[in-house]
């Protein structure tokens, strides 16, 4: 296989060809425009590769890029000892509503659970806002006579004849898969699993997913959605995994394959097949965990990650080396109650389309040109300008240096596509007008991102000035400084492998899975004993899961405990950390109440020791640490770096003469001042006027606003 238009880059410290073949691992991240690879080499160091994505057959780009990065390192596919792979296939299917045709079997009287939802308008102040269409239309929802009480007692058990009639109705829907939901199913997951198994036996070839088996947490609407989403993407993901396994086998790969998960860890391929819903945010999560480790190594304890790829831009907050987690998030307008690294979408990506609306207003996104046809400058048939075309038009990106010169871009075509945009906003025609339109589009994209970033931090009571921005993705380093200026961040840490950081995070991802069980009871000694009993059961379940994972390390795993606790009368709980697995025996009623008081005071400034406490959901996470990826130290240098050229760049409406530097030639300890552009094979770093940059010992580029020094 050929590498297509990809590029492979050895990182500092990487051994040359013919390195010993033990311990080579690959991390892969499939994006909308490029599929990224990081190879952790057996003797230390890494190699990086970017392969154009193939949206019609994503596994093909994975196989091509894997062959290319392994060959460039002087290894064979059979030498690999592990592959960890992040993908947004499931997420895109949900957002674009391209999943399987599914049906829902639900307790009698609850046929409209998806239609009613939480009975909230999508926007309280927009009378024209349309709510999301239910994932399963009403004519594919079948009621079954199965019901549990809130304490777990079986109030109604279906007979064989009743299930047979339900199975006939489900088969008549023509569904590819079925989600089964019993009211209060989280109180006795075994009951619901038995109902699902009996239905499955009557529906050969049609998978039946039990909601409590996927995630046994209270809140019927959200738990129903988790089961439906799992069933919705399972056939698509299974076909992708089958195709991937075939192509890897053809290459001669014998290593176990893991899939990165939304919680920043990874799962075996078998686990991902059974529970693909756990992988929907896997790519962004892997990048955040890699950035958290990078920040910790650089001595930065408060970071905001900024992942700008081809389709969108995402941010996440990390404090003291730990990414922020959420137990409730939204994907495609639908709530998801699984634990995930808290990633927020804040705006456009490099492929986002620039347009003028019917009122003559310049808009950026949300539509993206993706990988096919891609930006106009790619020369693949794209006709509408994108953010990447704007970077070319303003001089930020050199058309001859993209992907290290292996993929030449058409700057004239980008400018030509921007001329109608300039005319549409009354800026005239010609090259200069197109450049002004491009600069305006970039400023609009930046303003939109800044609003979302400031809102995200404000909701947490955080000051942007206290944080360091860590940009990654193909366009993250290009856009980072102008975004930082807009929000008041004066410190930026650009990783040495910024464009492939999600793949780097995948290569080093620990095995991890989360478990939960809802109790919803007022706290007393009896309930505290029940909490300890549930945690013991979850720990046994977690260890059994870990034993089934391919390539699980022999070292003892780390077990983390937490619970959702509240004062009685509060509508929502706080997620309260309860220590590690060894602390479970100490969790009596006083310890649980004390943990809530401490967390409530930390967040809100007070505690109510006289109020009764309620236990919501008990949670456990098991993590099996895997070896980190060592990129090697950057070579040190002295004196000022030498630019390889100069070119005019349009930044915030001002045309400046920027020095152009080669990232590979910059040495640790060297510094430079903006305006400047630093080019590397997989991204471009813009250093605007008023900013300086220095290279640290790990090869990271540290940008600082000179006014903040």
N, C-alpha and C positions, 0 to 999 in steps of 0.2 A: 504493500500500500504506500501511497505517497502522502506527504505532509500537506498537500494542497497549498494554500497560501499562508500556512502557519509559520511561526517562528519559534525556534528553540534557543534558550539562553542559559548557559551555565552561570550559577551564582558564585560569589566569592567562596573559596574553600572547596569547590567541587573538584573531585579527582578526575583525571583524564580518562580516556578510553581504556577499556580493559580492566577496570576496577573489579575487585573481588565481588562475587555475585551474591553475597549473603546480606539479607535485611533491606533490600530495595523495596520501598513502598511508594505508591502513587496516589495523590489526591486529585480528584477531578471535579470541576464545577461546570455544569452545562448552563450557559446563558443564552439570552435571546439572539445575540450577535456572534459571540465567540464561545467556544468550549475551552476551558483553561485546564492546564495540567501542571502539577508540581511533583517532581520525582525526587524523593529523599534517597540519596545515593548511599551505597553500603559503606563507603569509607568516610562519610561525612560530607556535608554540602548538599546543594540542591540544583536541579535543572528545571527550567520553566519553558512552557510551550503554550501557544495560542493557536487553536484550530478553528476556522470558520464553522459555525454551527450549521447543521442540516435539519431545519425544522420538520421537514417531511419524514425524516428518519434520524432522530437524534442519536441513536446508538452508532450510526455510521461515523459521525464526527468523533465519537468517543474512541472507536476502534482505530481510526486513522491517526488521531493525535497520540494515542497510546503507543502505537507502533513507531511514530516519529520521535517521541521524546525518549523512548527506550533505546532506539537505534543510535540517536545522537550521543547518548551516554556510553556507548560501547557495550550495551547489555542486550539480552534477548528477553522476549516476553516471558519465557519460562523461568527466568531468574527472579521475577517479582515474588515477594512474599506477602504482599497485601495490596488491595485496591480499595479505596474509599471514595464514594461517588455521591456528589450532591446534585439534585435535579429539581427543576421547577415544573416538571411535566404535570404533576398532579395539581399544583397551584394554578397553572395556566388553564387547565381543563375546567377548574371550578370558576375562575374569573370569566372565561369565555363561554361557559355552559356547554362544554363539549364532552361531558362524561357519558357514562352508560345510561341506558334506559332502565330506571330502577322502579321498584314498587315498595310499598310500606305496609307491613302487618302491624296493627296497633290495637290496644285495648278498646273494647266496645265503648262508644260514646266519645272517643277522642280522635275521630277521623279528621277533624279540622285543626289539629294541633299545629301543623306547619302553616296553615292559612292565617290562624289567629296570632301565632308567634307570641310576642310580648305586648301586643295591642298598642304599639307605639308607631307614630309617624316617623319616616326617615329623617324629616326636617320639621321641627315644630313650627317654624315660621314661614314655610313654603307650602301654600295651599295646593300647588300644582305638582308637588313631589310625588312620584310613584314609588310604592314599596316594591321590594324585590319579589320577583315571581317565586312561588314555592318550588323547592327543588323537585318535589314529587307532586304532580297534579292530582286533584281529588279523585279522578276516575281510576287512578292506580293505587289507591289506598283502600285496604281491606281490613275490616274490623274482626277481631278474634275475641272469644270469651275467656280471656286470661287476665287476672288482676291480683296484685299484691296490696296489702295494707301498708300504711306508713311505717309500721314496726317490722314488716317482713312476713306477716302471716298471709298464707295463700287464701284469698277470698273467692277466687274462681279459677278452676283448672279446666282447660278444654278437653273434651273427649276426643277420641280418635275420629269419630264421625264429624265432629265440628271442625277439626283441623283439616280433614279431607275436603270438606266444602270450601274452607278458606283457601286451600291449596289449588282447587279448581279455579277459583276466582283470580288468584295470583297468576296462575299459568295463562289465563285468558288475557291478561294485560300485555303479554309479549315482552315482559321485562327481562333484562339480562341478569339482574341480581335483586335481592330482597333484603330490606332492613326490618328486623323484628324488635318491637318495643312494647314492653309490658309496664303499665303504670306502677311506679315505685320499684321498678326492676333493679335499681341500685341496692335495695335492701337485701335482696337474695339473688345475686347474679346467677347462681346455679339453676334457679327456677326458670328464668328467662332463657338461659342457654339450652335447657331441656326443650322448651317450646320451639326454639329456633332449630334445634337438631331434628325434632319430629317433623317440622315443616320441610326441612331440607331433604329428609328421606322421601317425602312425597313429591319433591320437585327436583328430580335428577338433572344435573347440568345447570342448575340455577342456584348459585351461592346464596345462603341465607345468613346474614350478619346479625348477631345479638348486640344490642346497644350496650348492655352492662358488661359484656365481654370486651368491648372496645374501650369503654370508659365509664365505670360505675359511680358517677357523681350525680348528686341531686340536681334538680331543675330539668323537668321533663322535656321542654322544648329544645333546650341546648343539647341534652343527651340524645334526643331523637335526631337532631341535625348531625351530630358526630357520627352516628351509625349510618345515616343516609349518605353523608359525604364519603365515608369509608367505602360503602358499596358503590357509590357513584364513580369513584376513580379506580377501584380495584381491578376491573377488567382491563382498562387502559394501561395501568401500571404493570400488570402481569404480562401483557403482551410486550411491553417495553423490556421488562426484565428477561423474558424469554429470548427476545432478539439480541439483547446485550450478551447473554450467556453464550448464544451460538457464535456471535462474532468473536468473542474473547477466546472461545475454544478453538476457532479457526486460526487465531493468532498463535495458539500454543500456550495461553495463560492457564496456569494451574493454581494460582493464588486465590484465597477466599476473597469474595467481594462483599463489602459493607456499604450501606447507604447512610449518609448523614441525616440526622433527625432534626426536627424543629427545636429541640431543647439543647442543641449544640453538641450532642454526642453522636453516636452512630449505632446502627443495628445491622444484624446479619441480613442477607438477602431474603432468607426465609421469613424473618420477622417483618421485613418491609413488605413482602407479598401479602402477609396476613393483615397487616395494619398500615397500609400506605398513607393513611391520614396523618400519621406521625412524621411524615417526610415532607409535608407540603411547603414548609418554610426552611428547608434544609440548607439551601445555598447561602442565603443571607445569614443564617445562624452560625454557620461555620466561619464566615468572615469575621463576625463579631468576636467569637471566641479566640480566633487567631490574633485579632487586634488587641484584645484584652491581655493576652500573653506578651505581645510586643510592647504594649505600654508598660506592663509590670517590669519587663527587662530593661526598659529605658528610664525607669524611675518616675514614671508618670502615673499618678493614682486616680485621676479623674479625666476620663476621655469621652468624647462623643465620636462615634464612628460615622463615616459618611461614605456610603457605597453607591457610586453612580455608575451604572452599567449602560447597556444599550436601550433598555426600555423604561427604567425608572430609577429613582434615587431613594435610598433608605437610610435612616439613622437609628442608632441605639446608644444607650447610656451605660457606661461601665465605671464602677467605683471600686478602688482597691483590688483591681484585677478580676473582679467578679461581674459578669454581665448581668444586667437587670432582667429578671424573669417575669413573665405574666402568666396567669392561669386563665385569663379571658382575653381573646383578641377577635378581630374580624377579618375575614377573607372573602373577597367577592361580595361584600355587603351582608355576609352571613356570620353569626357569632360562632366562635370556636372555643371550647372550654378546656382544651388540652394545654399543659405547661409548655411554653415556648420562650425562646429568647425574645425579649420585648423589642421588636423591630417595627419602626413606623415609616410608612411611605411618605415622602415629603415633596415629591415633584418629578420633573422630567428626567429622561436619560439621554444618552448621546444620539439615539435614533428617534427621539420624539419629534413629531412633525411640527414645523413652523407654518402658521397660516394666518389669514386675515378673515375675520368673521363678517357676517352680513352687515354689521354696523361700522365696518372699517377699523375694528380693534385688533391689534396684533395679539395672537395667542400662541402658546407653546404647549403641545400635547393636549390631552393624554394619549392620543393615537400615536403609535410608533411604527416606523418603517421596518423594524426588526432586522433580521439577517438577510431576508429575501423579500423585496429587492434591496433593502438597506438604504442608506443615505444616497443622494444623487451622485456624490463624488465617488462612490464605489464603482459606478459604471455597470450596474447590474439591472438596469431598467427602472430605477427609482426616478420619479419625476417631481416629487414634493420635497422641498428643502427640510433639513433636520438640524438639530443642535450641532452635530458633527460638521455639517456644511457651514454653519456659522463660525465654528472654530477655524475652519480653513479660510473663510472670507475675511476674518479679522486678523489673519496672520499668526494665530496662536499655534496652529498645527502646520508643519511643513509637508506638503503633499508628497515629496520625495523621500521622507523619513518615516512614514507610517509603517509600523511593524518592522522597524529596522531597514526600511527600503524594499522589503519583499512584496509589499502591496502598494502600488503607486495610486494616489488619489487624483481626481480630476478637479482642480480648483476652479477652472474656467466654467465647468458644468455647474458647480456649486453656486458661483456668482450669478450664472444665468438663471438658475432656479430661484434665486433670491430677488431678482429684478421685479417680477410681478408682485412679490410681497411688498417691496419698496413702493411700487406704484399704488398698491392697494391702501397704504397708509399715508399717501400724499407726499412721499419723500422724493418723487421723481424717478428717473430711470438712469441707467448707466452703472459703471463699476462703483463709483463713490456712493451712490444711493443704495446699492446692494450691500455695501460694507456697513453703512449706517443702519440698515434694516437688521443685519446680522447682529450688530452690537446691541441694538434695541431688544432683539429677541433673547439674547443672553442675559441682559439686565432684567427682563421680565421673568425669565426662568429663575434667576437668582433671587428676586424679590419674593416669588412664590415659595421657594424653598426656605427662605429666611423666616417668613411668617410661620410656617409649619414647625420649623426647628425651635423658634422662640416659644411657640405655644406648647410644644412638647416639654421643654425644660421648665416653663412657668408652671405647668400642671404638677410638676414634682417639687416646686419651690426651689429651683436651681438657677444660678446665675451663669450665663454663658461665659462670662469673663473668667470663671474659675476652672474652665475646662480646656483641654487640648483637643483639637480636631485631628482625627486619624482618617484620612481619605484613602479609599481603595476602589477597585473597579477600573475599567479602562478610562473613564472620564473623571473619576473622583479627584485625582491630583491636578487635573487641568482646571477644574472649577473651584477647588478648595479655598484658595486665597480670597477670591472675590466674595464667596459665601461667608467666610470668616469675617471679613470686613463688614459685611452687611449686618451680622448678628452681634459683633463685638467680641469675637474671639481673636486673641493676639498670638496664639501658639499653634503650630501645625506640625505633626509628625508624619512624614510621608514614608511608608515602608519601602525597603529596597525592592520588594516584589509586590508593589501595590496592585497591579492589574490582575495578579493571580492569587491574591490573598485568600479568597474563599477556597481555592483549591489547596493552598497551604494549610488552612484550617482543617480541611477534610483529611489531609494526609496525617495530621496529628490528632484527629478526633478520638476521644476516649469512647469506649463502649458505655452507653448510658441509656437507662429507661426509667420512666416515672410510673408510680403506682398510686392509686387513691381509693378511698372508700368513705362514703358519706354516712354520718351518724345523725346529725341534726337533733341533739339532745342537750338539755341543761346540764351543766357540769356538777357532778357530785362524786363521791368515792366510787359508786358503782359504775358510773360512766367513765371515770378515769381508768378503772380496771378494764373496761371494754376497749378503751383507747390502746392500752398496752397489749391486749389480746389481738386487736386488729393489726397493730404494727408488727407483732410477731408473725401473723399470717402473711402480711405483705412482704416481710423480709424473706420468708421461706419461698414465696412466689418469685421474688426478685432473684434469689440465688438459683432457683430452678431455671429461670429465664437465662441467666448468665451462663449456666452450664451448657445451654443449647447453642450458644453463639460460636460460630467458627472463629478460631484464632483468639479466643478469650485468654488473657494473660493469667499466669498461674498465681500472681500476687493477690493478696486479699483485697477485695473491692472496698470502696468507701460508700457507706450507707448514710444518707442525710435524711433527717426527720423534720417534718413541719406539720402544722395544722391550721385550718381556717377557724379562727376564734372570734367571738364578738361578745359585747355586752347584750344581755337579753333585751329585745326591743329594737336593736339596730337592724337595718334591712340587709346589710352586707357585712361580710367578715373580713378580718385582716389575716393575711398569710403570715404566720408567726413561726420563726425557726425554733426547733426543739433539740438541736444538737445532732449527734451522730448515733449510729445504731447501738453503741454501748451505753447511751444515756436513756434508752427506752424504759429500763426497769425503774428509773428514778422519777418517772412522770406520774406523780400522784396529783390529786386535785389542786393542792396548793402550788405545785410547780407549774401546772398548766395555767392557772389563773395568774401567777406571777409573770409568766412569759407574756401573756396578753397585756398586762398592765405596763410592762417595760416597753413593748412595741408601740402601744397606744401613746404613751408619753413621748417616745422618740419622734413619732410622726405628728402628733397634734399638741404636744406640750402639756398634757395633763393625763392623769389616770383616775379611774373611779373605782376605788377598792371596795366600796360598799355595794356595787352593782353585781347581780348574779351574772355568771358567764355561760355562754352557750358554745358547744362544740359543733362545728359544721362538718368539714371534710378533713380526714386524716390523710397525710401524704408521706410518701417515701420515695427517694431517688437512689438508685444504685449506679455507681460509676466504677468502671474498671480502667484505671489509667493505662495509657499506652505510651511508648517512648516518644519524646518530643522530636521535632525536626530541627537539626542544627544546620544553619545556612553558612556558618563560617564567618570569621571576622574580616572586615574590610582592611585593605592595606592602608597604612598611614602615609601622609604626605606633608610637605611643608610649602609655605608660600601660597600665593594666590593662584587659583586654577586658571587655565588659559582657555578663553572661549574659542570655539571653532568658526565663529562667524557672527554676523549681526543681521537683523531684519526688522522692518517696521511692524509693530503690533498695535491694534486698536483695543484699548482697555478702558471701559467706562466712558466712552466718548472721546478719549484723548489718544492721539496717535503718538507712540513713543518708540524710540530706537532701542530694541532689546538685544542684549548679549545672548548668544546661543551656546549652550554647553552640552557636552556629551556626558550622560550620567555615568557611563562605564569608566570614564576618565577621571571622575571626581574621587578624591582620596579622603580618608578619615582625617578630620582636623582642618580641612580646607573650608573656606567661607567665601561667599559672594553676595553682592547687593543687586536688588532689582532696579530697573526692569530687566528681567532675564527670562529665558526659556530653557529648561533642562529637558533634553530629549533622551528617551531610552526606548528599547525595542517594543515595549508593550504599552507605553503611555507617555504623556507629555506633562511636565510640571510648569505651571505659569507662576512666576514670582513678580507681582506687580510693583510699580514704584512705591516706595515707602516700606518695603519688606526686605529682609536679609535672609540668607540661608546658610546652613553649615552642615557638614557631614559628620555623623557620630561614628563610634567605633564599630557598630553593627552594619554600617552602610546606609542607615536611614538618613533622610534629608529633613533637617529641622528648620522650619520657617518661622520667623518671628516678625511681627509688626514693629518697626523701629520706634514708633511712638510709645509702644508698651514696654520698652526696655528701661 
